[in-house]
């Protein structure tokens, strides 16, 4: 669902921000906190990739604050599609997954910054202002190498090799969705999802559906 917010502020004196997150409670919190800062305004919000694309092309906000997983797609695809276009919008990823793998994927897609959802609001505000000034912003937590020192048991090992579509399927597996539910969510055939799951298992070197589920759920929980 899209919400467009009107403001009487002078547009030339403000930084306009589009919130793109499929969690209404996150959008609600940011909607309260960000406009309380001088010179910042929320111009619209949505949890949908397709609606986000339409809002960026029509409103051209200064900053798009983007979650990785959206209602109908993956936020990195939106960034990749628009980052090198004529739009003035710069992209700042705000994600629950704050390890080096996702940071690298965000950079490769064209994001100007990456902030963990575990970061304090001061970091988010600083990130917005830094990116608006044309600089990159990556919080220290987002640069942490995944899995700590125990690389052999690291549940994120091999994830960097997943394509964006495979990553999307993997995330949904981690949310506990079965093959049919994932196919319905992504508007793909069951056979296509099964093929993606086989590719994911091969890349992550897991050997069964139950092992893949456990692996994906560890990732989803950040452990």
N, C-alpha and C positions, 0 to 999 in steps of 0.2 A: 504494500500500500504506500502510495506517495503522499507526502504532506508538504505543501509549499507554504512558507512563512513570509508574510509581508513585513516590511520595516519602513519607518519614516526616516531612517538614518541617511545621511549623504553618502551615496555609493562611492564617491571619489575618496572618501576619508575612511572607508571600511574595507576589511578583507572579507569577502563572501565565501562561505563554506557550505559544501554539500555533504550531508551525512549519509553514508551508504553502509548499512549494517542490518542484518536480518533479525537482530534481537531488539524488540521495541524498548526494553528496559535500558539498554545501552544508549539508544538514540535519545530516550527521554532524559537520561542523566546528562549527556553531552549538550542537549538542547537547553538545559538549565545552566550548566557551568560555563560553556564557551561564550555566550553573549554577555555574560557578566564581566568579561574582560574588555578593556577599552579597544575600540577599533575592530572588533570581531563580530560577525553576524552569521546566523544560519539562514541560508536562502531557501533550502528545501531539504527533505530527507526521504529515503526510501530503503527498502530491503531487497529490491529487485535489480538484477543486473541490467535487464532490458530497459526498465524505467530510468535507471541511473544514466544509461547511454543517452536517452532522450533528454533528460534534465541537463546533462553537461552540454549537449549540442545546442539546447535552446537558451539556457541561462548563462552558460560560460562562467561558472564560479571560479574564484581565484584558486581555491583549494578543494580537492575532493578527499575526504577522510574515508578510506575504504577498508572494509573487513575482507578477509580472504574468501570465506564461504558465505554465499548469498542464497536467497530463496531459489533462484533459477539458474545458478551458474557459479563460477569462481571469479572473484574480484580481480585476480591477476590477468584474466582474459580481457576485462574491461580496460585495464591499464595498458596492456600490450596493444590493444586496438587504437587507443586514443593518445598515448604518450608522445608519439612522434607525428601526430596530426597537427592541424593548424590551430587547435584549441589552445587557449592561454592557461587552461587549468593544469595545476601541478598536483601530483598524487602522493598522498601520505597514507601508508598502510597502518592500520591499527588492528592487531591480531592477538589472539590468545596463544598462538604458537610463535615463540620468540627466539627460536634457535637459529643458528647460522644458515641452515638449509633454506628456511623460508625467507630469511633476509636476502640470500643470494638469488632466490627465485624472484623476489620483489624487485631487486635491482635489475635483473635481466629483463623483466617486463617493462621497466622504465619508471619505477617509483622513485621519487625524490627523497623518501624517508620511510622509516619503519619504527613503530613504537609498540611496545608490549602493552596489552590491556591491563597488565599488572602495574604499569607505571602510574605515578601520581599525576594529577591533573596539571601540575606545573610543567611536567615534561611534555604533555600534549600541547599545551599552549606554546611552550618554547619551540616545539617542533613545527607548529603551524606558522609561527612568525619567522622561523629560520628558513623554511621552505618557501614562504612567500617572498623572502628577500633573495631568492635564487640560489640558496645553498642547500646542501644535503644534510639530513638529520637522521642519525641512527642512535638510539639510546644504548647505553652499555649493555643492558639486559638482552637487547635484541641481537647482540653480536656474540653471545655466548655459544661456544661450540656445543653441539648436542651430545647428551649422554654422559657428560662428565668425563672421568678418566677411564671408565670401564667401557671401551669401545666395542668389545666382543659381545656384550649384552645390550648394547645400545639399540632401542627399538626404532630409532630413526635411521639406522644404517641402511643405505641403499635408496632412501626416499628421494634423494636429489636426482636419481635417474628416472623417476616417474614423470610422464607427461602431465600436462595440466588436467586432461580428462581423467587419466589414471589417478591423479591426486584427488580429484573430486570424488571418484568412486571410493577410493580408500578412506576419505573423510567420512563418507556416508556409512561405510562398513563400521567404522569406529563409533558411529552414533547408534549402532545396533540394527540398521536396516538390512533386510534380506534382499536377495537378487531382484525379485519382482517389484519390491517397493522402490529400490534404487532405479530400476528401469522406468517406473512410472514417474518418479521425481524428475529424472533427466530427459524424459520423453524419448527413450531409446528402447530397443528391443531387449528381451531377456537374453537372447543369444549374444548380443553385443556386450552386455554387462558381464556375462560369463567369460567372454573372451578377454575383457579388460582385467577381470579378476585373475585369470590364468597368467596374464602378462605381469601383473603386480606380484603374484606369488613367485614367479621366476626371478624378477628383479630383486625382491627382498629375500630370496632364498628361504622361503617357507614352503612347507610341503603338504599342508592340508587346509581345509576351509576353517577348521576350529583354530588352527595356529594363526591363520591370517586374521581372524576375528580378534584373537587375543592381542596380536601385534597392533592392529588398528585401534583397538580400545585403549591400549597403553599410550599410543600417540595422542588420541583424543583427550585423554586425561592429563597429558603432559608429564608422564612418568616413564 
